[in-house]
Amino acid sequence: MDNIPEHIVWEILSRIKKTSDRNSVSLACKRFYYLDNAQRHSIRVGCGMDPADEALSCLCTRFLNLSNVEITYSGWMSKLGKQLDDMGLLILANHCPFLSDLSLSYCTFITDVGLRYLASSSKLSSLRLNFTPRITGCGILSLVVGCKNLSRLHLIRCINVSSVEWLEYLGKFGTLEDLSIKNCRAIGEGDLIKLGPGWLKLKRLQFEVDANYRYMKVHNRLSVDSWQKQHVPCENMLELSLVNCIISPPGRGLACVLRKCKNLERIHLDMCVGVRDFDIVCLSQRSSELRSVSFRVPFDFSLPSLVNNPLRLTDESLRALAQNCSKLESVRISFSDGEFPSSSSFTLSGILCLIQKCPVRQLALDHVYSFNDVGMEALCWADFLESLELVRCQEISDAGLQLVSQFPQLRILRLSKCLGISDDGLKPLVGSMKLDLLAIEDCPQISERGVQGAAKSVSFRQDLSWMY
């Protein structure tokens, strides 16, 4: 091994991706050991570190070029030893000069002090905090002040981050391009205005409100009105995902964001209340580059009483998307669980309008009762459709499913919780090898035997507990 040129050994090691394999190779000889140490750029650690601070210090000393570090304590119990604490972040800051991407999950011992230590990591550009309950807005502020190159910040279930001065600072002085705030109880839609001029740099926004605590946070009318008085420069936004959000009346709140995005490529609206056809029409007229849309609509009796004009998206939105977004490739439409699905929203006509006018390659429908065998027949002329997912579409029968064999480009079919289809519907596919993948989940009339030979790769699962 000593005679092999170093650049060849380096190339060999770079092709080994599994951590366990790299660990085994590094034990083969000293040369492999030292080269692996120099080449290792990422590690994922957690419950196995005991004592945590000392173990992390040894890892950082061994792997001098670490740039990506993930620390997760999912499933941690006290008998596994003490978790990493603030001193662990000081070790990272002092021993990892190339640290650029850090993810902390279920690190319940880390406080604002640890984030202040981390603020000295000048190259840190990405930070993800998932359930770090002792972190507050003060800790986030100290970190963003110190880390001038932070471009991605994800906060998930950080229940004590209540101050949003860090948002205001990032808006004025930061380089933030990717912001994700999910289930942080003390941060509401109105707080996003604090980002100010930082909206212009933002390319990706994910904002999810914890629905279980929606009523615990007062809907600050004054903060929402301020959206109307300030310019929200979100022209460079590429991806927008809003979950359980209240979309305020025209010109206010998140509604003004929907209408000002002009380069948007992906949008996901999940259980958002108050968005109207007019919002989607304006969005479609400005965002001609839109490639993916996803709508999850509340059923008719689940709308909160605090909104006078609940969400009512209709076929007008779908027709506007079909007319203005000629690059639309992915469409997902679903209705929330409920005994009575929405009867005043999207219909078969609107869905087919999208299919006929846009190059849709991926179509997913969940609980869409209006989609039936007539819709399946229309898909026989969907020249671009490659992937179809049908979940709880109970109006589709075996006659409709048999038409799948006539879909020109379909390669992937997923069926879940569909009551009206059986083995008979799959018979035209058996032996044809038309599909690359067929996935069947929880369809009571389809058997494991009935799916055999219906695709090159078949996945079958049967759990009927959802019916009872």
Salt bridges, closest charged atoms under 4 A:
GLU11 OE2 - ARG15 NE 3.06
ASP36 OD1 - ARG22 NH2 2.78
ASP36 OD2 - ARG40 NH2 2.73
ASP36 OD2 - ARG62 NH2 3.92
GLU70 OE2 - ARG44 NE 3.22
ASP85 OD2 - LYS82 NZ 3.42
ASP101 OD2 - ARG152 NH2 2.94
GLU168 OE2 - LYS172 NZ 3.70
ASP178 OD1 - HIS154 NE2 3.14
ASP178 OD2 - ARG204 NH1 3.15
GLU189 OE2 - ARG214 NH2 2.71
ASP191 OD2 - LYS217 NZ 3.88
ASP225 OD1 - ARG252 NH1 3.43
GLU239 OE1 - ARG204 NE 3.26
ASP270 OD2 - HIS268 NE2 3.66
ASP270 OD1 - ARG296 NH1 3.01
ASP279 OD1 - ARG259 NH2 2.25
GLU289 OE1 - ARG291 NH2 3.94
GLU289 OE1 - LYS327 NZ 2.88
GLU329 OE2 - ARG361 NE 3.82
ASP337 OD1 - ARG392 NH1 2.04
ASP366 OD1 - ARG392 NH2 2.71
GLU386 OE2 - ARG361 NH1 3.09
GLU389 OE1 - ARG332 NH2 3.00
ASP424 OD1 - LYS427 NZ 3.15
ASP436 OD1 - LYS456 NZ 3.35
GLU441 OE1 - ARG461 NH2 3.42
ASP442 OD2 - LYS417 NZ 3.33
ASP442 OD2 - ARG461 NH2 3.12
